[in-house]
């Protein structure tokens, strides 16, 4: 039991901020993001930012649609930040 706790602590201490490339690779190969809490929440925030950017560049959005998309992006990122805070 003690070794499991030590392994989890060592993993948590090695966590670094994910890069957009790492996030996209995980999502494309597994369809999910896995890892320590800090990685997953940071990765989802990056992914939400990326997805909103691609949508805005791919589709011709009206100003209202663009504003709604960006508001949604910001709301999701805020929820992820709050969830991360509560998970700690």
Secondary structure as the mmCIF struct_conf table of DSSP 4:
data_model
#
loop_
_struct_conf.conf_type_id
_struct_conf.id
_struct_conf.beg_label_comp_id
_struct_conf.beg_label_asym_id
_struct_conf.beg_label_seq_id
_struct_conf.end_label_comp_id
_struct_conf.end_label_asym_id
_struct_conf.end_label_seq_id
HELX_RH_AL_P HELX_RH_AL_P1 UNK A 2 UNK A 13
TURN_TY1_P TURN_TY1_P1 UNK A 14 UNK A 14
HELX_LH_PP_P HELX_LH_PP_P1 UNK A 17 UNK A 19
HELX_RH_AL_P HELX_RH_AL_P2 UNK A 20 UNK A 30
BEND BEND1 UNK A 31 UNK A 32
BEND BEND2 UNK A 35 UNK A 35
HELX_RH_AL_P HELX_RH_AL_P3 UNK A 37 UNK A 58
BEND BEND3 UNK A 59 UNK A 59
HELX_RH_AL_P HELX_RH_AL_P4 UNK A 63 UNK A 87
#
